[in-house]
Amino acid sequence: MVWAGILLDGRTPLHAFERGTETGVRYRDEILEPYVRLFRGAVGPEFILMDDNARPHKALLVDEFLQSEDIRRMD
C-alpha cells in the first residue's frame, strides 16, 4: 500500500507499506492512529478528516475509531 496526504500549506511524505494488503485494522493502526491523531492535535478542534477511501470498503472499526477519537469526517 502507498499512502500520502496533503495538509494545511504542505504535504506529508509518501509512505509505502510492504506488508501485504490493506485491511481496516491496518488502516486504523498504521494510518489513522499515528498520522490523523498527530494532525488533529496540530490543527485543533476544527480538524476535519477528508478521507478518500470508498465508503463501501470501509470497515466498521475505522468508523468506530474516528468516533472514539471525536474526529469529524468530510462527506
Backbone hydrogen bonds, N-H to C=O, Kabsch-Sander energy under -0.5 kcal/mol:
donor,donor_aa,acceptor,acceptor_aa,energy
3,W,15,H,-2.8
7,L,10,G,-1.5
10,G,7,L,-3.6
12,T,5,G,-3.4
15,H,3,W,-3.1
17,F,1,M,-3.4
17,F,15,H,-0.5
18,E,16,A,-0.6
20,G,18,E,-1.1
27,Y,23,T,-2.8
28,R,24,G,-2.3
29,D,25,V,-2.8
30,E,26,R,-3.3
31,I,27,Y,-1.6
32,L,27,Y,-2.3
33,E,28,R,-2.8
35,Y,31,I,-1.9
36,V,31,I,-1.3
37,R,32,L,-1.5
38,L,34,P,-0.7
39,F,35,Y,-2.5
40,R,36,V,-2.5
41,G,37,R,-2.3
42,A,38,L,-1.7
43,V,39,F,-2.5
44,G,40,R,-2.9
47,F,44,G,-1.9
49,L,72,R,-3.5
50,M,48,I,-0.5
51,D,49,L,-1.1
52,D,50,M,-0.6
57,H,54,A,-1.4
58,K,55,R,-1.8
62,V,59,A,-1.0
63,D,59,A,-1.4
64,E,60,L,-2.6
65,F,61,L,-2.1
66,L,62,V,-2.4
67,Q,63,D,-2.2
68,S,64,E,-2.6
69,E,65,F,-1.8
70,D,67,Q,-1.3
71,I,66,L,-2.9
72,R,47,F,-0.7
72,R,70,D,-0.6
74,M,49,L,-3.5
